[in-house]
């Protein structure tokens, strides 16, 4: 059995639950079949296990270095990315007119999970490049697509997103980078960008930076931001553009991905779309990245769980609680109740998280006004819930390994460090909480939340009452709490405990998706299906009750975090 990811679980979710074969009845996917889907999954697993997984540890121990002129990265990264590019997976989900194969987004997401689980640092270059290309295909000109997108799809160029700045962080309204019209249709971009993943390296012929900047005279705030293509090198001459690597950031995890401080000094930039709409354009890449981050958190949690499960089956230590004979042989630690607790909890997190990621991806394949609204509501949860709870699966993996788990001789400590970043980048958990409670559940008069709760209730009404009733009660509570929080229309009071709301809503969504899996398993026989039914029951009975105290806090109207004096913290 692979310790990277579970092919059996992917097959269950894709074919027995989501019925992705039914997508082939749509014109866009008519050339596909289960055979082509499986072929993409086969090649993804093969490349991930052959070219990505073997250098995951080496990537971590030999992070990129900068000698003042060039960034040095271990050669295995370049070879892995070349294999990925040659597979055609970068372009696979795109329209045929752009060289794509119109692979469903849900299958493409399942494929990429193999790379994220095998080596999250190397896969990050590919994820950023893909998101960059998708944005330019949606908003770029024909010339921009031909100049920058096609080389990215071929693997010759890579891409980044340059939003944050040293003084601004996630507060994009405070972006100071300036863009000045040059009079020839181009702009001169000047400023500094911080935390730019993949911002400099020698892995590709060129790097396509997508930069948020403010044109002179533009209004303050996010409405004054425009989006620019600023290549590392001029495509026409190959000479360096005015983009300088000011330094590398040294991270706790994701060490194999260059994370940079970039200085733009009178760099030539090319406007994407219209002035003043930069953030609106960038949201396409940001939302794709947020789902990608959630997927990465699931992948890291999943591989951590599989490593822990394998270790627990083989590691002999201790004896049954009722056996006091010291001469009796030790038993596998998987027999101990507390180890079982951690493994079952981890199984419920990572398999529930995987269901969430694939469900969200399928909504993109079945676009409709209703599904788009549902995805808007789910996106903050897709990003944040796995980043917290699938990271806990990696924490459990360390604990299952005991002292060994805390050493670099075993991989689980790296999985945890890599996963820790996912609660921060592409919008922290706190930002996702504000987005969910402050925007998504209130937009269109609460239609999105109503739609989500309707779907949850429909599922909960279709399962045995002992599983469905707690979920139905949680739906009613969340609806009442949401209405109560916004009854006064005061955002400072409604949003003060937004993180508790995000946690509660996330757990309710995962409970729903476990009921969905329970229905898909039905009365099918075998250990795999027994495991699905067990995990569904565990999540409803052990995990869902966590939301009670969260909703109690929200219902209380507590504003302690708003009202406290900063000085009281010391």
C-alpha positions in Angstrom: 0.0 0.0 0.0 1.3 3.5 -0.9 2.1 5.7 2.0 1.8 8.8 -0.2 -2.0 8.7 -0.7 -4.8 6.1 -0.9 -5.8 5.2 -4.4 -8.6 3.1 -3.0 -10.1 6.1 -1.2 -9.8 8.3 -4.3 -11.6 5.7 -6.4 -14.4 5.4 -3.8 -14.8 9.2 -3.6 -14.6 9.8 -7.4 -16.6 6.9 -8.7 -18.8 5.5 -5.9 -19.7 8.8 -4.3 -19.3 11.7 -6.7 -20.0 9.6 -9.8 -17.5 11.6 -11.9 -18.2 9.2 -14.8 -21.5 11.0 -15.3 -19.5 14.1 -16.3 -18.7 12.5 -19.6 -22.3 13.0 -20.7 -21.5 16.8 -20.8 -20.2 18.1 -24.1 -17.0 19.5 -22.5 -15.9 16.1 -21.2 -17.4 13.9 -23.9 -14.0 12.6 -25.0 -13.3 11.2 -21.6 -14.2 8.0 -19.8 -13.3 6.3 -16.6 -10.4 4.8 -18.5 -8.9 8.2 -19.3 -9.5 9.4 -15.7 -7.7 6.4 -14.4 -4.9 6.9 -16.8 -4.3 10.4 -15.5 -4.4 9.1 -11.9 -2.0 6.3 -12.8 0.6 8.7 -14.4 0.2 11.1 -11.5 0.9 8.4 -8.9 3.8 7.1 -10.9 5.5 10.5 -11.3 4.8 11.5 -7.7 6.3 8.3 -6.3 9.2 8.2 -8.7 10.3 11.8 -9.1 8.8 13.8 -6.3 8.7 11.6 -3.1 12.4 10.5 -3.2 13.8 14.0 -2.7 11.2 15.3 -0.3 13.6 14.9 2.7 16.6 16.2 0.7 14.6 19.2 -0.3 13.9 19.9 3.4 17.5 19.5 4.5 19.0 21.4 1.6 16.9 24.5 1.2 17.6 27.0 -1.5 20.6 29.3 -1.1 21.4 32.7 -2.6 25.0 33.7 -3.3 24.0 37.3 -4.3 23.6 36.4 -7.9 21.9 33.1 -8.3 19.6 30.8 -6.3 20.8 27.3 -5.9 18.3 24.5 -5.6 19.0 20.7 -5.5 18.9 19.3 -9.1 16.1 16.8 -8.3 13.6 19.6 -8.2 14.2 20.6 -11.8 14.0 17.0 -12.9 10.7 16.4 -11.1 9.2 19.5 -12.6 10.4 18.6 -16.1 8.7 15.2 -15.7 5.5 16.9 -14.5 5.5 19.3 -17.5 6.1 16.5 -20.0 3.1 14.6 -18.6 0.8 17.3 -19.9 -0.8 17.7 -16.5 -0.4 21.4 -16.3 -2.6 22.0 -19.4 -4.9 19.0 -18.9 -7.9 20.8 -17.4 -7.8 23.6 -20.0 -9.8 24.2 -23.2 -8.7 22.2 -26.2 -8.1 25.6 -28.0 -5.2 26.2 -25.6 -3.7 22.8 -25.9 -5.7 21.3 -23.0 -7.5 18.1 -22.7 -10.6 19.4 -20.9 -10.0 17.1 -18.0 -12.7 17.7 -15.3 -11.4 19.9 -12.4 -12.3 17.2 -9.9 -10.1 14.6 -11.6 -7.3 17.2 -12.1 -7.5 18.0 -8.4 -7.3 14.3 -7.4 -4.2 14.0 -9.7 -2.4 16.9 -8.2 -3.0 15.7 -4.7 -0.4 12.9 -5.4 2.3 15.6 -6.0 1.3 17.6 -2.9 1.4 14.5 -0.7 4.7 13.3 -2.2 6.6 16.6 -2.1 4.7 19.8 -1.2 7.6 22.1 -1.7 8.4 21.0 -5.3 4.7 20.8 -6.2 4.3 24.4 -5.1 6.1 25.7 -8.2 3.6 23.8 -10.4 0.6 25.0 -8.4 1.6 28.6 -8.7 2.3 28.4 -12.4 -1.0 26.7 -13.0 -2.9 29.4 -11.2 -1.0 32.2 -12.9 -1.8 30.6 -16.3 -5.5 30.2 -15.5 -5.8 33.9 -14.5 -4.2 35.1 -17.7 -6.3 32.8 -19.8 -9.4 34.4 -18.2 -8.3 38.1 -18.3 -5.2 38.4 -20.5 -5.0 39.5 -24.1 -4.3 37.1 -27.0 -0.8 38.4 -27.2 -0.2 38.0 -23.4 -1.5 34.4 -23.6 0.8 33.5 -26.5 3.8 35.3 -24.9 3.4 34.1 -21.3 0.8 31.4 -20.9 1.8 28.9 -23.5 5.4 28.7 -22.3 4.1 28.1 -18.8 1.9 25.3 -20.0 4.9 23.8 -21.7 6.9 24.0 -18.5 9.4 26.5 -19.9 8.2 29.5 -17.7 7.0 29.4 -14.1 4.6 31.9 -12.5 4.1 33.7 -9.2 1.5 36.0 -7.5 3.0 39.1 -5.9 0.5 40.7 -3.5 2.0 41.1 0.0 4.4 43.8 0.9 6.7 44.1 4.0 4.5 46.8 5.6 1.1 45.5 4.4 1.0 41.7 4.7 -2.5 40.6 4.1 -3.8 44.2 4.2 -3.9 44.7 0.4 -5.5 48.1 0.7 -2.1 49.3 2.0 -0.2 48.2 -1.0 2.4 50.9 -2.0 4.0 49.5 -5.2 3.5 52.0 -7.9 3.0 51.6 -11.7 3.7 54.6 -14.0 2.6 54.7 -17.6 5.6 54.7 -19.9 3.8 56.2 -22.9 4.2 53.1 -25.1 1.5 51.0 -23.6 3.7 49.6 -20.9 4.2 50.7 -17.3 7.2 51.1 -15.0 6.7 49.2 -11.7 8.5 50.2 -8.6 8.1 48.8 -5.1 8.8 45.8 -2.8 7.0 42.5 -2.5 7.3 40.1 0.4 6.7 36.3 0.9 6.7 35.6 -2.8 6.9 31.8 -3.2 8.8 30.7 -6.3 10.0 34.4 -6.7 13.5 33.6 -8.0 15.3 30.4 -9.1 16.9 28.9 -12.2 14.3 26.2 -12.7 12.8 27.8 -15.8 13.7 30.1 -18.6 11.6 32.9 -17.2 9.4 33.7 -14.3 6.1 35.5 -14.9 5.2 37.7 -11.9 1.7 38.9 -11.5 2.0 42.1 -9.5 -0.6 44.2 -7.7 0.4 47.9 -8.0 -1.2 51.3 -7.8 -1.2 53.7 -10.8 -0.6 57.3 -10.0 -3.9 59.1 -9.2 -5.8 55.8 -8.4 -8.1 55.9 -5.4 -6.9 54.7 -2.0 -7.7 51.2 -0.9 -8.2 48.0 -3.0 -10.2 49.8 -5.6 -7.1 51.6 -6.7 -5.1 48.4 -7.4 -4.2 47.2 -10.9 -2.6 44.0 -12.0 0.5 43.8 -14.1 2.6 41.1 -15.8 6.2 41.8 -14.8 8.5 39.1 -16.2 11.9 38.3 -14.6 13.5 38.7 -18.1 12.4 40.5 -21.2 11.0 37.9 -23.5 12.3 39.7 -26.6 16.0 40.0 -25.5 16.4 37.6 -22.6 17.9 40.5 -20.6 17.0 40.9 -16.9 14.0 43.1 -16.2 14.1 45.5 -13.2 13.3 42.7 -10.7 15.9 41.9 -8.1 16.0 39.2 -5.5 16.5 41.1 -2.2 16.7 38.0 -0.1 15.3 34.6 0.8 13.0 34.0 3.8 13.9 30.9 5.8 10.8 29.0 6.7 9.9 26.4 9.3 8.5 24.1 6.5 8.1 24.3 2.8 11.8 24.7 2.8 12.3 23.5 -0.7 10.2 26.3 -2.2 12.1 29.6 -2.6 10.3 32.3 -0.6 11.5 35.7 -1.5 11.7 39.4 -1.0 11.6 41.0 -4.4 12.5 44.6 -5.3 10.9 46.1 -8.4 12.9 49.0 -9.7 11.5 50.7 -12.8 10.6 47.2 -14.1 8.6 46.9 -17.3 5.1 45.8 -16.6 2.1 45.0 -18.8 -1.4 45.8 -17.7 -3.8 42.9 -17.3 -7.3 44.0 -18.2 -8.4 47.4 -17.0 -6.8 49.8 -14.4 -8.4 49.6 -11.0 -9.7 46.0 -11.4 -6.5 44.2 -10.3 -7.8 42.7 -7.1 -11.0 41.4 -8.8 -8.8 39.7 -11.4 -6.4 38.4 -8.8 -9.3 36.8 -6.8 -9.5 34.1 -9.5 -5.9 33.0 -8.7 -6.4 33.6 -5.0 -9.5 31.4 -4.7 -7.8 28.7 -6.8 -4.8 29.0 -4.5 -7.0 28.8 -1.4 -8.5 25.6 -2.6 -5.0 24.4 -3.5 -3.8 25.2 0.0 -6.6 23.3 1.5 -5.8 20.4 -0.8 -2.2 20.5 0.2 -3.2 20.4 3.9 -5.3 17.3 3.2 -2.4 15.7 1.3 0.1 16.3 4.0 -2.3 15.1 6.7 -3.2 12.0 4.6 0.4 10.9 4.1 1.1 11.5 7.8 -1.8 9.3 8.7 -0.7 6.5 6.4 2.8 6.6 7.8 1.4 6.5 11.3 -1.0 3.7 10.5 1.8 1.6 9.0 4.1 2.3 12.0 1.3 1.4 14.5 0.8 -2.0 12.8 4.5 -2.9 12.9 5.7 -1.3 16.2 5.6 -3.8 19.1 5.3 -2.3 22.5 3.4 -3.0 25.7 0.7 -5.6 26.5 -3.1 -5.7 26.7 -4.6 -3.7 29.6 -5.9 -6.9 31.2 -2.7 -8.9 30.7 -0.3 -8.5 33.7 2.2 -11.2 32.6 5.5 -9.4 31.9 6.7 -12.5 30.0 3.9 -12.2 27.4 5.0 -11.0 24.0 4.5 -7.3 23.3 1.6 -6.3 21.0 1.5 -3.9 18.0 0.7 -0.5 19.4 -2.4 -0.3 17.1 -4.0 -2.5 19.8 -3.8 0.3 22.4 -7.0 2.4 22.8 -5.3 5.7 22.8 -3.4 4.9 19.6 -6.6 3.8 18.0 -8.2 7.1 19.1 -5.5 9.1 17.3 -5.6 7.0 14.2 -9.4 7.0 14.0 -9.5 10.8 14.6 -6.9 11.3 11.9 -8.8 9.0 9.5 -11.9 11.1 10.0 -10.0 14.3 9.4 -8.1 13.4 6.3 -10.8 11.3 4.5 -13.4 14.0 5.4 -11.0 16.7 4.2 -10.4 14.8 1.0 -14.1 14.6 0.4 -14.4 18.4 0.9 -11.7 19.1 -1.6 -13.1 16.9 -4.3 -16.7 18.1 -3.7 -15.6 21.7 -4.2 -13.7 20.8 -7.3 -16.7 19.0 -8.8 -18.8 22.2 -8.3 -16.5 23.8 -10.8 -17.3 21.1 -13.3 -21.1 21.5 -12.8 -21.2 25.3 -13.0 -24.5 26.9 -12.3 -25.7 29.9 -10.4 -26.6 27.7 -7.5 -23.3 25.7 -7.5 -21.2 28.9 -7.9 -23.0 30.4 -4.8 -22.4 27.2 -2.8 -18.7 27.2 -3.7 -18.4 30.8 -2.6 -19.7 29.9 0.8 -17.5 26.8 1.0 -14.2 28.3 -0.1 -13.2 29.7 3.3 -13.9 26.3 4.8 -12.1 24.5 2.1 -9.0 26.6 2.8 -9.1 26.8 6.6 -10.7 23.5 7.9 -8.0 21.1 6.5 -5.3 23.6 7.4 -6.2 23.1 11.1 -7.6 19.6 11.4 -5.4 17.8 8.8 -2.5 19.4 10.5 -3.8 17.8 13.7 -3.5 14.4 11.9 0.2 15.1 11.4 0.4 16.0 15.1 -1.2 12.7 15.9 1.2 11.0 13.5 4.2 12.3 15.6 2.5 11.2 18.8 1.8 7.7 17.4 5.5 7.4 16.5 6.4 8.4 20.1 10.0 9.6 20.5 10.8 8.5 17.0 8.2 10.9 15.6 10.1 13.8 17.1 13.3 13.0 15.2 14.4 13.8 11.7 15.0 10.1 11.0 11.3 9.7 10.5 9.3 11.9 8.0 6.3 12.8 10.1 7.9 15.8 11.8 8.5 17.3 8.4 4.9 16.7 7.4 3.8 18.7 10.4 6.2 21.5 9.8 5.2 21.7 6.1 1.5 21.7 7.1 1.9 24.4 9.6 2.2 27.0 6.9 -1.2 26.2 5.4 -3.1 28.1 8.2 -1.2 31.3 7.2 -0.5 31.6 3.5 -3.3 32.7 1.0 -5.2 34.3 3.9 -4.9 33.2 7.5 -7.6 31.2 9.3 -8.7 34.5 10.9 -9.1 36.1 7.5 -11.1 33.1 6.2 -13.3 33.4 9.3 -14.1 37.0 8.6 -14.7 36.2 4.9 -17.2 33.4 5.9 -19.1 35.2 8.6 -18.7 38.8 7.4 -19.4 38.2 3.6 -20.3 34.7 2.4 -23.1 33.8 4.8 -24.7 37.2 4.5 -24.5 37.8 0.8 -27.6 37.7 -1.3 -29.7 37.8 1.9 -28.1 34.7 3.2 -29.0 32.6 0.1 -25.6 30.8 0.1 -25.9 29.6 3.7 -29.5 28.6 3.1 -28.5 26.6 0.1 -25.7 24.8 2.1 -28.0 24.0 5.0 -30.7 22.7 2.6 -28.2 20.3 1.1 -26.9 19.2 4.5 -30.5 18.6 5.7 -31.4 16.6 2.6 -28.5 14.2 3.3 -29.1 14.0 7.1 -32.7 13.1 6.5 -31.6 10.1 4.3 -29.5 8.3 6.9 -30.4 6.5 10.1 -31.8 8.9 12.7 -28.9 8.3 15.2 -26.5 9.7 12.6 -28.8 12.3 11.0 -30.5 13.9 13.9 -27.4 15.4 15.5 -26.5 16.9 12.1 -30.1 18.3 11.6 -29.9 19.9 15.1 -26.5 21.4 14.3 -28.0 22.9 11.1 -30.8 24.5 13.0 -28.4 25.9 15.6 -26.0 27.4 13.1 -28.9 29.1 11.3 -30.2 30.6 14.6 -26.7 31.6 15.7 -26.0 33.3 12.3 -29.3 35.3 12.5 -28.6 36.3 16.1 -25.1 37.5 15.4 -26.3 39.8 12.6 -29.6 40.9 14.3 -28.2 44.3 15.4 -26.2 44.8 12.2 -23.1 45.7 14.2 -20.1 44.1 12.5 -17.8 44.8 15.5 -20.0 42.6 17.7 -21.0 40.0 15.0 -17.4 39.3 13.9 -15.5 39.4 17.2 -15.6 35.6 17.5 -15.6 34.8 13.8 -13.0 32.0 14.2 -15.4 30.0 16.4 -18.0 30.4 13.7 -15.6 29.1 11.1 -14.7 26.1 13.2 -18.3 25.3 13.9 -19.4 25.6 10.3 -16.4 23.6 9.1 -17.2 20.7 11.5 -20.8 20.7 10.4 -19.8 20.6 6.7 -17.4 17.7 7.4 -20.1 15.8 9.3 -22.4 16.2 6.3 -19.7 14.9 3.9 -19.2 11.9 6.2 -23.0 11.2 6.0 -22.6 11.4 2.2 -19.8 8.8 2.4 -21.9 6.6 4.7 -24.7 6.7 2.1 -22.2 5.8 -0.7 -20.9 2.9 1.3 -24.4 1.6 1.9 -24.4 -2.0 2.9 -21.4 -3.0 0.8 -19.2 -5.5 2.5 -15.5 -5.5 3.3 -13.0 -3.7 5.6 -12.9 -0.6 3.5 -16.6 0.0 3.7 -16.7 -0.9 7.4 -14.0 1.7 7.9 -16.1 4.3 6.1 -19.2 3.6 8.3 -17.0 3.6 11.4 -15.4 6.9 10.6 -18.8 8.5 9.8 -20.2 7.4 13.2 -17.0 8.5 14.9 -17.2 12.0 13.4 -20.8 12.5 14.3 -20.5 11.2 17.8 -17.1 12.4 18.8 -16.3 15.4 16.7 -19.5 17.1 15.8 -20.3 17.8 19.6 -17.3 20.1 19.6 -19.4 22.8 17.9 -21.8 23.1 20.9 -19.4 25.2 23.1 -18.5 27.2 20.0 -22.1 28.1 19.2 -22.7 28.7 23.0 -20.0 31.4 22.9 -21.3 33.0 19.8 -24.9 33.0 21.1 -23.8 34.6 24.4 -22.9 37.8 22.6 -19.5 37.8 24.3 -17.3 40.7 23.1 -14.3 40.2 25.5 -11.8 40.2 22.6 -13.2 43.5 21.3 -13.5 45.2 24.7 -10.2 44.2 26.4 -7.4 46.7 26.8 -4.2 45.9 25.0 -2.2 46.7 28.2 -3.9 43.8 30.0 -1.8 41.3 28.0 1.3 42.6 29.7 
